[in-house]
Amino acid sequence: MSNVVPPPAPTRALLDTTVQVDRVKTGARKAHLDRLLATFDWKLAASMSVVEFKATIIQECINIHNQLRLRGRLTAVRDALIEKDHPQRALRAHVFNNLITVYAPSSFTIDDAQDARLAEKARIRLERVIPGLYEWFVAKSVDSILRDRLECNRANEPPRKKRAAFETNLPICRRGKNKSCRVEAVIREAAPALLPALRTVAASSEQVTRAVGVFDSVIANAKSDLSHGDCRRAGDCLIALEGQGSATHALSSNAREWDPLSKLMGFSFVHVTYPEEKSR
């Protein structure tokens, strides 16, 4: 009888979009996540996370780039976008502070010529940052992007700059024109068995409630043609579906959705927190 102990099975971490965004937000969060991710053998991300990454931090970079080009003053753009009551206000501040890294004094003291020079410097900086963020996500941030199940077209499109502005980051999905993904087919294959449990989770989760609505609409309509907005409404559930069978663990800062989703999909859930921020 052999006494050889087999090696432990490799651990494969599925990174939710929140984790991927946090890795490019601040140095402290990146350092904390680097230490955590080093404990796993493989790091995975879903193609739907690429879409969400494009729709959040990359889209905010594009919005800021466009405003800098149109207004030509760094302080005016910075103050307007950060002070505005907008769901992405904090993310915009991270872009200015940690990605653009072009600093300006108070808008009360800077002269117009200096403000214009700084706006041009920030705009040019973003023209490197925007494609660099996409390249980092798909080629460097993880060991593998899980593409084969959904085959999402929008995830495969890098942001591209035309003469002055960037093209639409998430063009409208049109089946037979720029869309050949399997998202509706995957939902019809997988959702019926999952929906009873998802409805239970939806009782305490607005995000899962939206996903259940998307799944129900696809199952009820054989000609359903989802947009990227529909897919984002079902984002966490689609990410979990892409990771099912490939990942052993799921990492997210969003425990409300990902703890029950992990139980449903067979992942061990790892709740990502930032102790140095909690202690402030």
C-alpha positions in Angstrom: 0.0 0.0 0.0 1.5 3.3 -1.0 2.2 6.0 1.6 2.6 8.7 -1.0 0.4 11.7 -0.2 -0.9 13.2 -3.4 -0.2 16.9 -3.8 -3.0 19.3 -3.0 -5.3 20.3 -5.8 -4.4 23.7 -7.3 -6.5 26.6 -6.1 -8.0 28.8 -8.8 -9.3 32.2 -7.8 -12.1 33.9 -9.8 -11.7 37.6 -9.4 -14.9 39.7 -9.4 -14.8 43.1 -11.2 -14.6 44.9 -7.9 -11.3 43.2 -7.2 -9.9 44.0 -10.6 -10.9 47.7 -10.3 -9.4 47.9 -6.8 -6.1 46.6 -8.2 -5.7 49.8 -10.3 -7.3 52.3 -7.9 -4.6 52.8 -5.2 -1.2 51.5 -4.3 -2.4 50.3 -0.9 -5.2 48.3 -2.3 -3.0 46.8 -5.0 -0.4 45.8 -2.4 -3.0 44.1 -0.2 -4.5 42.3 -3.1 -1.1 41.2 -4.4 -0.4 39.5 -1.1 -3.8 37.8 -1.1 -3.6 36.6 -4.7 -0.1 35.2 -4.2 -1.8 32.5 -2.0 -3.6 31.1 -5.0 -2.1 28.9 -7.8 -4.2 30.5 -10.6 -6.0 33.8 -11.1 -9.0 33.8 -13.4 -11.4 36.5 -14.6 -14.6 36.3 -16.6 -15.2 37.9 -20.0 -18.2 39.7 -18.4 -15.7 41.3 -15.9 -13.8 42.7 -18.9 -17.1 44.3 -20.1 -17.8 45.7 -16.6 -14.2 47.0 -16.3 -14.6 48.7 -19.7 -17.9 50.2 -18.6 -16.6 51.6 -15.3 -13.0 52.7 -14.9 -12.1 52.7 -18.6 -15.3 54.5 -19.5 -14.6 57.2 -16.8 -11.1 57.7 -18.3 -12.7 58.2 -21.7 -15.2 60.6 -20.3 -12.5 62.6 -18.6 -10.4 62.6 -21.8 -13.3 63.9 -23.8 -14.0 66.7 -21.3 -10.4 67.7 -21.3 -10.4 67.9 -25.1 -13.6 69.9 -25.2 -13.1 72.3 -22.3 -9.3 72.6 -22.4 -8.9 73.3 -18.6 -7.8 70.7 -16.1 -9.2 72.4 -13.0 -12.6 73.0 -14.6 -13.0 69.4 -15.7 -11.6 68.0 -12.4 -13.8 70.2 -10.2 -17.0 69.6 -12.2 -16.6 65.8 -12.4 -15.6 65.2 -8.8 -18.0 67.6 -7.2 -21.0 66.5 -9.2 -23.3 64.1 -7.4 -22.7 61.1 -9.6 -22.5 57.3 -8.7 -19.0 57.2 -10.2 -17.7 60.3 -8.3 -15.3 58.3 -6.1 -14.0 56.4 -9.1 -13.4 59.6 -11.0 -11.4 60.9 -8.1 -9.2 57.8 -8.2 -8.6 58.4 -11.9 -7.4 61.9 -11.3 -5.4 61.1 -8.3 -3.8 57.7 -9.2 -4.0 57.3 -13.0 -3.6 60.7 -14.6 -1.3 62.0 -11.9 -1.2 65.5 -13.3 -1.7 68.0 -10.5 -3.0 71.5 -10.6 -3.3 74.1 -7.8 -6.6 75.7 -6.9 -8.8 76.9 -9.7 -8.7 80.3 -7.9 -5.0 80.7 -8.3 -4.0 79.0 -11.6 -3.9 81.1 -14.7 -5.6 80.1 -18.0 -2.4 79.3 -19.9 -1.1 77.0 -17.2 -4.5 75.3 -16.8 -4.6 74.7 -20.5 -1.1 73.2 -20.5 -2.0 70.8 -17.7 -5.2 69.8 -19.4 -3.3 68.9 -22.6 -0.7 67.0 -20.4 -3.5 65.0 -18.7 -5.3 64.3 -22.0 -2.1 62.9 -23.5 -1.5 60.8 -20.4 -4.9 59.3 -20.7 -4.3 58.3 -24.3 -1.7 55.9 -22.9 -3.6 55.0 -19.8 -6.9 53.9 -21.5 -5.5 51.2 -23.9 -3.0 50.3 -21.1 -5.8 49.5 -18.7 -7.4 47.1 -21.1 -4.1 45.5 -22.0 -3.3 45.0 -18.3 -6.6 43.3 -17.7 -6.6 40.9 -20.6 -2.9 40.1 -20.8 -1.3 40.7 -17.4 -3.7 40.8 -14.5 -4.7 37.1 -14.5 -3.5 33.8 -15.8 -6.6 33.3 -17.9 -9.7 35.1 -19.1 -12.7 32.8 -19.3 -14.0 33.5 -22.7 -15.2 30.2 -24.2 -18.6 29.9 -22.5 -20.2 33.3 -23.3 -17.9 34.3 -26.2 -18.7 37.9 -25.5 -17.8 40.3 -28.4 -17.7 43.4 -26.3 -15.1 41.9 -24.1 -12.8 41.3 -27.0 -12.8 44.9 -28.3 -10.0 47.1 -27.0 -10.7 50.9 -26.6 -9.7 52.6 -29.8 -8.9 56.3 -30.4 -10.1 57.9 -33.6 -8.6 61.3 -34.7 -9.4 63.2 -31.5 -11.8 61.1 -29.4 -12.2 57.5 -28.4 -14.7 55.4 -30.2 -17.8 54.2 -28.3 -16.4 51.9 -25.7 -19.4 49.6 -25.6 -21.2 49.8 -28.9 -24.8 48.5 -29.1 -25.0 44.8 -29.5 -26.7 43.7 -32.7 -27.1 40.0 -33.5 -25.6 39.2 -36.9 -23.8 42.6 -37.2 -21.4 43.0 -34.3 -22.7 40.3 -31.9 -22.1 36.5 -32.2 -21.9 35.6 -28.5 -23.7 32.7 -26.7 -25.1 34.6 -23.8 -28.8 33.8 -24.5 -28.0 30.2 -25.2 -26.0 29.9 -21.9 -28.8 31.4 -19.9 -31.3 29.0 -21.5 -29.0 26.1 -20.7 -28.1 27.0 -17.1 -30.7 29.3 -15.7 -33.7 27.0 -15.2 -31.8 24.8 -12.7 -30.5 27.9 -10.9 -33.5 30.2 -10.8 -35.3 28.7 -7.7 -32.2 29.4 -5.6 -31.5 32.7 -7.3 -35.1 33.9 -6.4 -34.3 33.2 -2.8 -31.1 35.2 -3.0 -32.9 38.0 -4.8 -35.1 38.6 -1.7 -32.1 40.4 -0.2 -30.2 41.5 -3.3 -31.2 44.1 -5.8 -28.4 43.0 -8.2 -29.6 39.4 -8.2 -33.2 40.6 -8.6 -32.1 42.3 -11.8 -30.3 39.2 -13.0 -33.4 37.0 -12.4 -35.4 39.5 -14.5 -32.9 39.2 -17.4 -32.9 35.4 -17.1 -36.7 35.2 -17.0 -37.0 37.4 -20.1 -34.6 35.2 -22.1 -36.3 32.0 -21.1 -39.7 33.5 -22.0 -38.7 34.9 -25.3 -37.0 32.6 -27.8 -36.0 35.6 -29.9 -34.5 37.5 -27.0 -31.4 39.6 -28.0 -29.6 41.0 -25.0 -27.7 44.3 -25.1 -24.5 44.8 -23.1 -26.6 46.8 -20.6 -28.8 43.7 -20.1 -25.7 41.6 -19.5 -24.3 44.1 -17.0 -27.6 43.9 -15.1 -27.0 40.2 -14.8 -23.3 40.7 -14.3 -22.4 38.9 -11.1 -24.5 35.9 -12.1 -23.0 35.7 -15.6 -19.5 36.0 -14.1 -20.3 33.2 -11.7 -21.6 31.1 -14.6 -18.4 31.7 -16.6 -16.3 30.6 -13.6 -18.3 27.5 -12.7 -16.2 24.4 -13.2 -13.0 26.4 -13.6 -12.6 28.2 -10.3 -12.3 26.8 -6.8 -12.6 30.2 -5.1 -14.4 33.4 -5.7 -13.0 36.7 -4.5 -15.1 39.9 -4.1 -15.5 42.9 -1.9 -19.3 42.4 -2.3 -20.3 39.7 0.1 -24.1 40.2 -0.2 -24.2 38.8 -3.7 -21.0 36.7 -3.9 -21.4 34.7 -0.7 -24.7 33.1 -1.8 -23.6 32.9 -5.4 -20.5 31.1 -4.4 -22.5 28.5 -2.4 -24.7 28.0 -5.4 -21.9 27.6 -7.9 -19.6 25.5 -5.7 -16.9 28.2 -5.0 -15.2 28.9 -1.6 -16.0 32.6 -1.1 -13.2 34.9 0.0 -14.5 38.3 1.2 -12.0 41.0 0.2 -11.6 43.8 2.8 -8.9 46.4 3.4 -7.9 46.4 7.1 -5.8 49.5 6.8 -8.8 51.5 5.6 -11.1 50.1 8.3 -8.7 51.2 11.0 -8.9 54.9 10.0 
